[in-house]
Amino acid sequence: MIIKEKEVKDYLTKSKLGEYAINPYIGCPHKCRYCYASFMKRFTHHAEDWGEFIDIKLSNKKIDIKKIENKNVFMSSVTDCYNPYEANYKITKNILEQLVGVNCSLQISTKNKLILRDLDLLKQMKNLSVAISVNTLDENFRKDMDRASSIHERLETLQKLHENGIYTILFMSPIFIGITDWKAIIEKTKDYISEYWFEDLNLRGSYKYDILRYVQNKYPKIYPTFEKIYIQGNKQDLFAMDHEIKNYCKQNKIRYSDYFHHEDVIRNHENNKLGKNK
């Protein structure tokens, strides 16, 4: 990993994923193969591949509390605020200490069990939800896709957060059609999940054909479906899966947000409070 410290004017930025975003780092060591945020590399002046560098953002400016009152704040949209380097730098922890008692809707998204370090702070937040991404129960598949916490660790983290009264979101993203067993994930976790988010696989940019080659090699029987959707552009099977998931949730009284397609996450933010809109 290439690690650099970078001075920034402010941690708080305007965002399409909510009204404000806080990204304490640039880059992400999780190196998710399907990461949509990899497009950020072109703004970083890094020659290294996405996932092989991280910039530690340093700022002396405090969070402008008045600016975010009664607003949505998303941590983090293009990094993981609890990546392993947070254990040492504690930038996310410092920011959370500033947000205690603030009247804003705070949404934290992570793939790392490190968030439990700050449990005492999280319990003091006025309006908090925590989303953890889980798109498989197969640890071998998870290892092929990212370097974040194991599936077992993520589920334990969600359960611990729930036991401490925190609104938990299992963000099932991205769903690999024919590979992600969404029903098994729901059945295993429904006792400690407040809400589910579902998002299909959004293939674009440089990682598109890497993912397609992976599926072709590891899941050859499923590959024709991927070819149909992501090369031919026929998304009928995706829409059918979307419909099936929603019906299952409604029939089983499972709370969910209708964010199946990636663009919906952006489109719907203006009308909904992130994490508690249903």
N, C-alpha and C positions, 0 to 999 in steps of 0.2 A: 504493500500500500504506500502511495505517495501522500504524505501528510503535510499540510501547510496551515499556518494560521493567517487569517485574513481579517483586517479591520473593515467593519461595515458601519454605515451611519445609523441603521435602524434594523431591528429584527422584524418589525411589523410591516407587512406589505398588503396591498389590495389583492384580492384573489377571486377567481371565478368559482372556486370550491368553497363557498361561504363568502362572507364579506371581507374578512381579513385572514391572512395566513402568517404563520410564524415557522420559518425554516432555519433552525440553528446551525445547520451544516449545508455544505455544497457537495454533492456527490453522495454515494451510499455504498458501504462495504458489503451489503447483503447481496449485491450483484444478481438480482432477479433477472432471469433470461428474458422475461416478457415485460420488463419495466417500461412503461410509457414515458417515465421521467428521463429516460436516457437522452431525449432530445435536448436536455439542458446542457449537455456536454459542449455544444457549439458556443455557448456563452461563457465558458469557464476558462478558456485558453489552456486547456489540458490536452496533451497528446495521448495520454494514457486512455485505455478503454474505460467505459463506464463501469464502476464497481471496483476500479483499481486505484482510485484517488479519493481523498476527502479533504475539503477545506474547512477548517474550524473557524466559524464566524465569531469575531470578537467585537463587542460594542459597549461603549460606556453609557450610551443613552438608555434610560429606563423606558419601559413600555408606557406609551401614552394611554393611561387608563380612561380618560374622558373620551378618547376616540373610539374605544371598543365597548363602551357601556351600551347595553341592549343590542349588541351586535353578535354575529356568528364569528368565531375565531377557530381556525383549523390548524392543528399541528400534526403532521406536516404534509405539505402537498407534493414536494419534489425531493424528499429525503426521508429518513426515519430518525425522528428526534431521540429515539432510544437505541441508536446503533451502538456497537460495543465501545466506541470512543467516548461516549457520553459518561461511561463509568469513571473516567479520569477527568474529563473537562467540566462536567456538571453544568453545562450551559442550559440545558432544558430545565434542570432543577432550579437554577437561579431564576429563570423566567417564570416558572410556576410559583415560586415564592412571591413574585410581584403580582400574581393574578389571584392570590387568595382573597376571597371576599369581594371580588369584582363582579358586578352584575352583567356578565356576558354569557353567551352560550358557547362553551369550550368543547371542542371535539378533538380528541387525540387519536391518531392512527399509528399503529406500530406492528412489528412482527417480532418484538423482542421482549423476553421476560423481565428485562431490566426495569421496566416500568414499575414493578412491585417495590423497588427501592424507595419510590416516592409515594407509597401508599398513604402515609400520614398527611401529605400535602393534598393528594387527590381527594381525600375524604373531606377536606375543608372547602372545596370548590362549590360554588352556588349552583351551577347548572352544567354538569359535566357528563359526557359520554365517551367511552373508550372503545375504539374499533380495532380488532385484531384480525388480520387476514389469515384465512384457512381455506384452502381449496382442495385438500386431499387428506385422507387418513393413512395414506401409503408413504411411509418415511423415505423409501427409495426414490419415489417420484419427487418428493419435496427436496431431497438432496440434489437431484438433477436440476432443480429449478432455482434454488436460492441457498444462501449461506446464513440465513437468519436462525432464530431459535427453532428447535424441533417441534413437530406437531404436538407431541405430548406436553412440552413446555408451554406452548401457546394455549392449549386447552386448560392446563392447570392454572395459568395466569388469568384467563377469563373467569374460571370458577372462583379463584381467590378474590378477584375484583367484585364479583357478584355477591360473595359472602360478606363483603364490606360495604354493601349498599350502593355500589357504583353501577350506573346504567351501562350494560355491556352490549356491544354489537359484534356479531361474528360476520365479518366482511368476506363472503365467499367469492373471492376474486383472485385471478380470473378463472371462470369456469371453463374447463377443457371438456367440450362436449364428448361424451362417450368414455371419458377418463375420470372426471370428477364425479364421485358418487354423492350427489347433493343430498339425497334422502338419508343416506347413512350418517352423514355429518350432522344433519338436523336431529335425527333420532338420538345420537350420542350426546348432544350438547343442549338440548332444548330445556333442560331443568335449570340451567344457569345462564341462559342467553336472554337478554331483554328484547332484542330485535335482530333480525337478519337483514343484511344487504346482499344482493346478488348482482354480479356483473359478468357479462360474457367476455371472452378473450378478444382483446382489441389488437389485432396484428397490423402493424404498420412499420415503416422505417427499416432500419438495418437488421432488426431482430426477427422480422417476419419469416424469412426463409430459413433462419436458424431453427426456429420453432417448428416449421413445417418439416424440415429434414429430421428433426428429433422424433416427431410423431411418426413419420414414415419408417424410421429405423426401429423404434421401440414399440410402436402400436400399429403395425401394418394393416390390420383389419379395420382400424378406425380411420386410417388416412384418407380413403375416398370421401368420407364426410367432410374432412378438413379441406380437401381439394375443392369440393363442391362449394363450400362456404367462402373460403379465403382466397381462392384463385378464380373460380367461376363467378363468385358474387351472389350465389343463390343462398339466401339466409333463411329459407323456409324451415329448416330443421332447428335453427336457433329460436325462431319465433315459437315453434311448437314446444320446445323445452321451456321457454319463458312462460308460456301458458300453463304447462304442466306444473311447474314450480309454484306459480301463483295459486292455482286451484288447490294444490296440496296444502299450502299454508292456510288458505281460507277454510278448507274443510277441517283442518286440525287446530284451528284457532291460534296459529303461530303468527306473531307480529313480524311484519317485514316492511321494508320500504321499496317502492317500485323504481329501482335504479338499475334495471337489468342491462341496459345498453349504456356504454361509457358516456355517450353524449348526454344521457338523461341526468347524470350526476351533476353536470354543469347547468343544464337547462332548468332543472327543478329547484335549484338553490334559492332562487328569488322568492319562491312561494312557501318554502318549508324551512323550519328550524332543523338543522342537521341532527340526525340521530333520534328525534322524538316527534316525527311528523305524522305518525299514523296511530 
